[in-house]
Amino acid sequence: MFQRSNEALECAFAIDPDFVSAASALVTNRTESGELAKDYTDAVELVRRRPAKRHAHFALSYVLRYAGMAEEAAQECETALSLDRGDNQFRSCAMVFEQLGQTDKALPFAALDSGSQWTTVRSGHSAARWQDKRSDGKGKRVEGARRQRFPYILSRMCRSQGLR
């Protein structure tokens, strides 16, 4: 799936081993393919060599999230954000904080890419999932809002991509 991208990133990294953005993108691409053990080792080494680089911490957070280590991933996301408060690539860190039930921390990450289709879909999903003010009038939470909203968002996203 990412073969051509990975080849280009490997070439860029071979030319310049300090090209952290290329190394980070390669780690996240391979993580998507399930190469967690190698990617964890590479991401830890990247952070060790370049601790002041935001993309190094983001790459490690990405691998940790896929490995199910949400708390550790959250720490790396916060470190990445502290190094650059405007990088929209960090938007996916919102999912880490959602998993931890910390929507107050998820929203600033999603806001990094506000207006994008990804953020619109995630925001709708998050709002439906974490909305705690909805009730049936008797203090019980209504779960139907989530079940009704998510198919709508998904169908809207598919239509915008020309899918049915």
Contact map, one row per residue, 1 for C-alpha under 8 A:
11100000000000000000000000000000000000000000000000000000000000000000000000000000000000000000000000000000000000000000000000000000000000000000000000000000000000000000
11111100000000000000000000001100000000000000000000000000000000000000000000000000000000000000000000000000000000000000000000000000000000000000000000000000000000000000
11111110000000000000000000000000000000000000000000000000000000000000000000000000000000000000000000000000000000000000000000000000000000000000000000000000000000000000
01111111000000000000000000000000000000000000000000000000000000000000000000000000000000000000000000000000000000000000000000000000000000000000000000000000000000000000
01111111100000000000000000000000000000000000000000000000000000000000000000000000000000000000000000000000000000000000000000000000000000000000000000000000000000000000
01111111110000000000000001001100000000000000000000000000000000000000000000000000000000000000000000000000000000000000000000000000000000000000000000000000000000000000
00111111111000000000000000000000000000000000000000000000000000000000000000000000000000000000000000000000000000000000000000000000000000000000000000000000000000000000
00011111111100000000000000000000000000000000000000000000000000000000000000000000000000000000000000000000000000000000000000000000000000000000000000000000000000000000
00001111111110000000011011000000000000000000000000000000000000000000000000000000000000000000000000000000000000000000000000000000000000000000000000000000000000000000
00000111111111000000011001000000000000000000000000000000000000000000000000000000000000000000000000000000000000000000000000000000000000000000000000000000000000000000
00000011111111100000000000000000000000000000000000000000000000000000000000000000000000000000000000000000000000000000000000000000000000000000000000000000000000000000
00000001111111110010010000000000000000000000000000000000000000000000000000000000000000000000000000000000000000000000000000000000000000000000000000000000000000000000
00000000111111111110011000000000000000000000000000000000000000000000000000000000000000000000000000000000000000000000000000000000000000000000000000000000000000000000
00000000011111111000000000000000000000000000000000000000000000000000000000000000000000000000000000000000000000000000000000000000000000000000000000000000000000000000
00000000001111111000000000000000000000000000000000000000000000000000000000000000000000000000000000000000000000000000000000000000000000000000000000000000000000000000
00000000000111111110000000000000000000000000000000000000000000000000000000000000000000000000000000000000000000000000000000000000000000000000000000000000000000000000
00000000000011111111001000000000000000000000000000000000000000000000000000000000000000000000000000000000000000000000000000000000000000000000000000000000000000000000
00000000000010011111000000000000000000000000000000000000000000000000000000000000000000000000000000000000000000000000000000000000000000000000000000000000000000000000
00000000000110011111111000000000000000000000000000000000000000000000000000000000000000000000000000000000000000000000000000000000000000000000000000000000000000000000
00000000000000001111111100000000000000000000010001001011000000000000000000000000000000000000000000000000000000000000000000000000000000000000000000000000000000000000
00000000000000000011111110000000000000000000000000000011000000000000000000000000000000000000000000000000000000000000000000000000000000000000000000000000000000000000
00000000110110000011111111000000000000000000000000000000000000000000000000000000000000000000000000000000000000000000000000000000000000000000000000000000000000000000
00000000110010001011111111100000000000000000010000000000000000000000000000000000000000000000000000000000000000000000000000000000000000000000000000000000000000000000
00000000000000000001111111110000000000000010000000000011011000000000000000000000000000000000000000000000000000000000000000000000000000000000000000000000000000000000
00000000100000000000111111111000000000000000000000000000001000000000000000000000000000000000000000000000000000000000000000000000000000000000000000000000000000000000
00000100110000000000011111111100000000000000000000000000000000000000000000000000000000000000000000000000000000000000000000000000000000000000000000000000000000000000
00000000000000000000001111111110000000100110000000000000001000100000000000000000000000000000000000000000000000000000000000000000000000000000000000000000000000000000
00000000000000000000000111111111000000100000000000000000001001100000000000000000000000000000000000000000000000000000000000000000000000000000000000000000000000000000
01000100000000000000000011111111100000000000000000000000000000000000000000000000000000000000000000000000000000000000000000000000000000000000000000000000000000000000
01000100000000000000000001111111111100100000000000000000000000000000000000000000000000000000000000000000000000000000000000000000000000000000000000000000000000000000
00000000000000000000000000111111111100100000000000000000000001100100000000000000000000000000000000000000000000000000000000000000000000000000000000000000000000000000
00000000000000000000000000011111111000000000000000000000000000000000000000000000000000000000000000000000000000000000000000000000000000000000000000000000000000000000
00000000000000000000000000001111111000000000000000000000000000000000000000000000000000000000000000000000000000000000000000000000000000000000000000000000000000000000
00000000000000000000000000000111111100000000000000000000000000000000000000000000000000000000000000000000000000000000000000000000000000000000000000000000000000000000
00000000000000000000000000000111111111100000000000000000000000000000000000000000000000000000000000000000000000000000000000000000000000000000000000000000000000000000
00000000000000000000000000000110011111110000000000000000000000100110000000000000000000000000000000000000000000000000000000000000000000000000000000000000000000000000
00000000000000000000000000000000001111111000000000000000000000000000000000000000000000000000000000000000000000000000000000000000000000000000000000000000000000000000
00000000000000000000000000000000001111111100000000000000000000000000000000000000000000000000000000000000000000000000000000000000000000000000000000000000000000000000
00000000000000000000000000110110001111111110000000000000000000100000000000000000000000000000000000000000000000000000000000000000000000000000000000000000000000000000
00000000000000000000000000000000000111111111000000000000000100110000000000000000000000000000000000000000000000000000000000000000000000000000000000000000000000000000
00000000000000000000000000000000000011111111100000000000000000000000000000000000000000000000000000000000000000000000000000000000000000000000000000000000000000000000
00000000000000000000000000100000000001111111110000000000000000000000000000000000000000000000000000000000000000000000000000000000000000000000000000000000000000000000
00000000000000000000000100100000000000111111111000000001101100100000000000000000000000000000000000000000000000000000000000000000000000000000000000000000000000000000
00000000000000000000000000000000000000011111111100000000000100000000000000000000000000000000000000000000000000000000000000000000000000000000000000000000000000000000
00000000000000000000000000000000000000001111111110000000000000000000000000000000000000000000000000000000000000000000000000000000000000000000000000000000000000000000
00000000000000000001001000000000000000000111111111100001000000000000000000000000000000000000000000000000000000000000000000000000000000000000000000000000000000000000
00000000000000000000000000000000000000000011111111111001100100000000000000000000000000000000000000000000000000000000000000000000000000000000000000000000000000000000
00000000000000000000000000000000000000000001111111100000000000000000000000000000000000000000000000000000000000000000000000000000000000000000000000000000000000000000
00000000000000000000000000000000000000000000111111100000000000000000000000000000000000000000000000000000000000000000000000000000000000000000000000000000000000000000
00000000000000000001000000000000000000000000011111111001000000000000000000000000000000000000000000000000000000000000000000000000000000000000000000000000000000000000
00000000000000000000000000000000000000000000011111111101100000000000000000000000000000000000000000000000000000000000000000000000000000000000000000000000000000000000
00000000000000000000000000000000000000000000001001111100000000000000000000000000001000000000000000000000000000000000000000000000000000000000000000000000000000000000
00000000000000000001000000000000000000000000001001111111100000000000000000000001001000000000000000000000000000000000000000000000000000000000000000000000000000000000
00000000000000000000000000000000000000000000000000111111110000000000000000000011101100000000000000000000000000000000000000000000000000000000000000000000000000000000
00000000000000000001100100000000000000000000000000001111111000000000000000000001000000000000000000000000000000000000000000000000000000000000000000000000000000000000
00000000000000000001100100000000000000000010011001101111111100000000000000000001000000000000000000000000000000000000000000000000000000000000000000000000000000000000
00000000000000000000000000000000000000000010001000101111111110000000000000011011000000000000000000000000000000000000000000000000000000000000000000000000000000000000
00000000000000000000000100000000000000000000000000000111111111000000000000011001000000000100000000000000000000000000000000000000000000000000000000000000000000000000
00000000000000000000000110110000000000000010000000000011111111100000000000000000000000000000000000000000000000000000000000000000000000000000000000000000000000000000
00000000000000000000000000000000000000010011001000000001111111110000000010010000000000000000000000000000000000000000000000000000000000000000000000000000000000000000
00000000000000000000000000000000000000000000000000000000111111111000000111111000000000000000100000000000000000000000000000000000000000000000000000000000000000000000
00000000000000000000000000010010000000000000000000000000011111111100000010000000000000000000100000000000000000000000000000000000000000000000000000000000000000000000
00000000000000000000000000110010000100110010000000000000001111111110000010000000000000000000000000000000000000000000000000000000000000000000000000000000000000000000
00000000000000000000000000000000000000010000000000000000000111111111110110000000000000000000000000000000000000000000000000000000000000000000000000000000000000000000
00000000000000000000000000000000000000000000000000000000000011111111110010000000000000000000000100000000000000000000000000000000000000000000000000000000000000000000
00000000000000000000000000000010000100000000000000000000000001111111100000000000000000000000000000000000000000000000000000000000000000000000000000000000000000000000
00000000000000000000000000000000000100000000000000000000000000111111100000000000000000000000000000000000000000000000000000000000000000000000000000000000000000000000
00000000000000000000000000000000000000000000000000000000000000011111110000000000000000000000000000000000000000000000000000000000000000000000000000000000000000000000
00000000000000000000000000000000000000000000000000000000000000011111111110000000000000000000000000000000000000000000000000000000000000000000000000000000000000000000
00000000000000000000000000000000000000000000000000000000000000011001111111000000000000000000000110110000000000000000000000000000000000000000000000000000000000000000
00000000000000000000000000000000000000000000000000000000000000000000111111100000000000000000000100010000000000000000000000000000000000000000000000000000000000000000
00000000000000000000000000000000000000000000000000000000000010010000111111110000000000000000000000000000000000000000000000000000000000000000000000000000000000000000
00000000000000000000000000000000000000000000000000000000000111111000111111111000000000000000000100000000000000000000000000000000000000000000000000000000000000000000
00000000000000000000000000000000000000000000000000000000000010000000011111111100000000000000100110000000000000000000000000000000000000000000000000000000000000000000
00000000000000000000000000000000000000000000000000000000000010000000001111111110000000000000000000000000000000000000000000000000000000000000000000000000000000000000
00000000000000000000000000000000000000000000000000000000110110000000000111111111000000000000000000000000000000000000000000000000000000000000000000000000000000000000
00000000000000000000000000000000000000000000000000000000110010000000000011111111100000000100100000000000000000000000000000000000000000000000000000000000000000000000
00000000000000000000000000000000000000000000000000000000000000000000000001111111110000000000000000000000000000000000000000000000000000000000000000000000000000000000
00000000000000000000000000000000000000000000000000000100100000000000000000111111111000000000000000000000000000000000000000000000000000000000000000000000000000000000
00000000000000000000000000000000000000000000000000001111110000000000000000011111111100000100000000000000000000000000000000000000000000000000000000000000000000000000
00000000000000000000000000000000000000000000000000000100000000000000000000001111111111100100000000000000000000000000000000000000000000000000000000000000000000000000
00000000000000000000000000000000000000000000000000000000000000000000000000000111111110000000000000000000000000000000000000000000000000000000000000000000000000000000
00000000000000000000000000000000000000000000000000011100000000000000000000000011111110000000000000000000000000000000000000000000000000000000000000000000000000000000
00000000000000000000000000000000000000000000000000000100000000000000000000000001111111100000000000000000000000000000000000000000000000000000000000000000000000000000
00000000000000000000000000000000000000000000000000000000000000000000000000000000111111100000000000000000000000000000000000000000000000000000000000000000000000000000
00000000000000000000000000000000000000000000000000000000000000000000000000000000100111110000000000000000000000010000000000000000000000000000000000000000000000000000
00000000000000000000000000000000000000000000000000000000000000000000000000000000100111111100000000000000000000010000000000000000000000000000000000000000000000000000
00000000000000000000000000000000000000000000000000000000000000000000000000000000000001111110000000000000000010011000000000000000000000000000000000000000000000000000
00000000000000000000000000000000000000000000000000000000000000000000000000000000000000111111000000000000000000011000000000000000000000000000000000000000000000000000
00000000000000000000000000000000000000000000000000000000010000000000000000001001100000111111110000000000000010010000000000000000000000000000000000000000000000000000
00000000000000000000000000000000000000000000000000000000000000000000000000000000000000011111110000000000000011111000001000000000000000000000000000000000000000000000
00000000000000000000000000000000000000000000000000000000000000000000000000000000000000001111111100000000000011000000000000000000000000000000000000000000000000000000
00000000000000000000000000000000000000000000000000000000000011000000000001001000000000000111111110000000010011000000000000000000000000000000000000000000000000000000
00000000000000000000000000000000000000000000000000000000000000000000000000000000000000000111111111000010111111000000000000000000000000000000000000000000000000000000
00000000000000000000000000000000000000000000000000000000000000000000000000000000000000000001111111100000010000000000000000000000000000000000000000000000000000000000
00000000000000000000000000000000000000000000000000000000000000001000011011000000000000000001111111110000010000000000000000000000000000000000000000000000000000000000
00000000000000000000000000000000000000000000000000000000000000000000010001000000000000000000111111111110110000000000000000000000000000000000000000000000000000000000
00000000000000000000000000000000000000000000000000000000000000000000000000000000000000000000011111111110010000000000000000000100000000000000000000000000000000000000
00000000000000000000000000000000000000000000000000000000000000000000010000000000000000000000001111111100000000000000000000000000000000000000000000000000000000000000
00000000000000000000000000000000000000000000000000000000000000000000011000000000000000000000000111111100000000000000000000000000000000000000000000000000000000000000
00000000000000000000000000000000000000000000000000000000000000000000000000000000000000000000000011111110000000000000000000000000010000000000000000000000000000000000
00000000000000000000000000000000000000000000000000000000000000000000000000000000000000000000000011111111110000000000000000000000000000000000000000000000000000000000
00000000000000000000000000000000000000000000000000000000000000000000000000000000000000000000010011001111111000000000000000000100010000000000000000000000000000000000
00000000000000000000000000000000000000000000000000000000000000000000000000000000000000000000000000000111111100000000000000000000000000000000000000000000000000000000
00000000000000000000000000000000000000000000000000000000000000000000000000000000000000000000010010000111111110000000000000000000000000000000000000000000000000000000
00000000000000000000000000000000000000000000000000000000000000000000000000000000000000000000111111000111111111000000000000000000000000000000000000000000000000000000
00000000000000000000000000000000000000000000000000000000000000000000000000000000000000000000010000000011111111100000000000000000000000000000000000000000000000000000
00000000000000000000000000000000000000000000000000000000000000000000000000000000000000000000010000000001111111110000000000000000000000000000000000000000000000000000
00000000000000000000000000000000000000000000000000000000000000000000000000000000000000010111110000000000111111111000000000000000000000000000000000000000000000000000
00000000000000000000000000000000000000000000000000000000000000000000000000000000000000000011110000000000011111111100001001100000000000000000000000000000000000000000
00000000000000000000000000000000000000000000000000000000000000000000000000000000000000000010000000000000001111111100001000000000000000000000000000000000000000000000
00000000000000000000000000000000000000000000000000000000000000000000000000000000000001111110000000000000000111111100000000000000000000000000000000000000000000000000
00000000000000000000000000000000000000000000000000000000000000000000000000000000000000011010000000000000000011111111001000000000000000000000000000000000000000000000
00000000000000000000000000000000000000000000000000000000000000000000000000000000000000000000000000000000000001111111001100000000000000000000000000000000000000000000
00000000000000000000000000000000000000000000000000000000000000000000000000000000000000000000000000000000000000001111101100000000000000000000000000000000000000000000
00000000000000000000000000000000000000000000000000000000000000000000000000000000000000000000000000000000000000001111111100000000000000000000000000000000000000000000
00000000000000000000000000000000000000000000000000000000000000000000000000000000000000000000000000000000000000000011111110000000000000000000000000000000000010000000
00000000000000000000000000000000000000000000000000000000000000000000000000000000000000000000000000000000000000000001111111000000000000000000000000000000000000000000
00000000000000000000000000000000000000000000000000000000000000000000000000000000000000000010000000000000000001101111111111100000000000000000000000000000000000000000
00000000000000000000000000000000000000000000000000000000000000000000000000000000000000000000000000000000000000000111111111110000000000000000000000000000000000000000
00000000000000000000000000000000000000000000000000000000000000000000000000000000000000000000000000000000000000000000111111111000000000000000000000000000110010000000
00000000000000000000000000000000000000000000000000000000000000000000000000000000000000000000000000000000000001000000011111111100000000000000000000000000000000000000
00000000000000000000000000000000000000000000000000000000000000000000000000000000000000000000000000000000000001000000001111111110000000000000000000000000000000000000
00000000000000000000000000000000000000000000000000000000000000000000000000000000000000000000000000000000000000000000000111111111000000000000000000001100100000000000
00000000000000000000000000000000000000000000000000000000000000000000000000000000000000000000000000000000000000000000000011111111100000000000000001001100100000000000
00000000000000000000000000000000000000000000000000000000000000000000000000000000000000000000000001000010000000000000000001111111111000000000000000000000000000000000
00000000000000000000000000000000000000000000000000000000000000000000000000000000000000000000000000000000000000000000000000111111111000000000000000000000000000000000
00000000000000000000000000000000000000000000000000000000000000000000000000000000000000000000000000000000000000000000000000011111111000000000000011001100000000000000
00000000000000000000000000000000000000000000000000000000000000000000000000000000000000000000000000000000000000000000000000001111111000000000000001000000000000000000
00000000000000000000000000000000000000000000000000000000000000000000000000000000000000000000000000001010000000000000000000000111111100000000000000000000000000000000
00000000000000000000000000000000000000000000000000000000000000000000000000000000000000000000000000000000000000000000000000000111111111000000000000000000000000000000
00000000000000000000000000000000000000000000000000000000000000000000000000000000000000000000000000000000000000000000000000000000011111100000100000000000000000000000
00000000000000000000000000000000000000000000000000000000000000000000000000000000000000000000000000000000000000000000000000000000001111100000100000000000000000000000
00000000000000000000000000000000000000000000000000000000000000000000000000000000000000000000000000000000000000000000000000000000001111110000110000000000000000000000
00000000000000000000000000000000000000000000000000000000000000000000000000000000000000000000000000000000000000000000000000000000000111111111110000000000000000000000
00000000000000000000000000000000000000000000000000000000000000000000000000000000000000000000000000000000000000000000000000000000000001111111110000000000000000000000
00000000000000000000000000000000000000000000000000000000000000000000000000000000000000000000000000000000000000000000000000000000000000111111000000000000000000000000
00000000000000000000000000000000000000000000000000000000000000000000000000000000000000000000000000000000000000000000000000000000000000111111000000000000000000000000
00000000000000000000000000000000000000000000000000000000000000000000000000000000000000000000000000000000000000000000000000000000000000111111100000000000000000000000
00000000000000000000000000000000000000000000000000000000000000000000000000000000000000000000000000000000000000000000000000000000000000111111110000000000000000000000
00000000000000000000000000000000000000000000000000000000000000000000000000000000000000000000000000000000000000000000000000000000000111110011111000000000000000000000
00000000000000000000000000000000000000000000000000000000000000000000000000000000000000000000000000000000000000000000000000000000000001110001111110000000000000000000
00000000000000000000000000000000000000000000000000000000000000000000000000000000000000000000000000000000000000000000000000000000000000000000111111100000000000000000
00000000000000000000000000000000000000000000000000000000000000000000000000000000000000000000000000000000000000000000000000000000000000000000011111110000000000000000
00000000000000000000000000000000000000000000000000000000000000000000000000000000000000000000000000000000000000000000000000000001000000000000011111111000000000000000
00000000000000000000000000000000000000000000000000000000000000000000000000000000000000000000000000000000000000000000000000001001100000000000001111111100000000000000
00000000000000000000000000000000000000000000000000000000000000000000000000000000000000000000000000000000000000000000000000000000000000000000001111111110000000000000
00000000000000000000000000000000000000000000000000000000000000000000000000000000000000000000000000000000000000000000000000000000000000000000000111111111000000000000
00000000000000000000000000000000000000000000000000000000000000000000000000000000000000000000000000000000000000000000000000011001000000000000000011111111100000000000
00000000000000000000000000000000000000000000000000000000000000000000000000000000000000000000000000000000000000000000000000011001000000000000000001111111110000000000
00000000000000000000000000000000000000000000000000000000000000000000000000000000000000000000000000000000000000000000000000000000000000000000000000111111111000000000
00000000000000000000000000000000000000000000000000000000000000000000000000000000000000000000000000000000000000000000000000000000000000000000000000011111111100000000
00000000000000000000000000000000000000000000000000000000000000000000000000000000000000000000000000000000000000000000000010011000000000000000000000001111111110000000
00000000000000000000000000000000000000000000000000000000000000000000000000000000000000000000000000000000000000000000000010000000000000000000000000000111111111000000
00000000000000000000000000000000000000000000000000000000000000000000000000000000000000000000000000000000000000000000000000000000000000000000000000000011111111100001
00000000000000000000000000000000000000000000000000000000000000000000000000000000000000000000000000000000000000000000000000000000000000000000000000000001111111110000
00000000000000000000000000000000000000000000000000000000000000000000000000000000000000000000000000000000000000000000100010000000000000000000000000000000111111111000
00000000000000000000000000000000000000000000000000000000000000000000000000000000000000000000000000000000000000000000000000000000000000000000000000000000011111111111
00000000000000000000000000000000000000000000000000000000000000000000000000000000000000000000000000000000000000000000000000000000000000000000000000000000001111111111
00000000000000000000000000000000000000000000000000000000000000000000000000000000000000000000000000000000000000000000000000000000000000000000000000000000000111111110
00000000000000000000000000000000000000000000000000000000000000000000000000000000000000000000000000000000000000000000000000000000000000000000000000000000000011111110
00000000000000000000000000000000000000000000000000000000000000000000000000000000000000000000000000000000000000000000000000000000000000000000000000000000000001111111
00000000000000000000000000000000000000000000000000000000000000000000000000000000000000000000000000000000000000000000000000000000000000000000000000000000000001111111
00000000000000000000000000000000000000000000000000000000000000000000000000000000000000000000000000000000000000000000000000000000000000000000000000000000001001100111
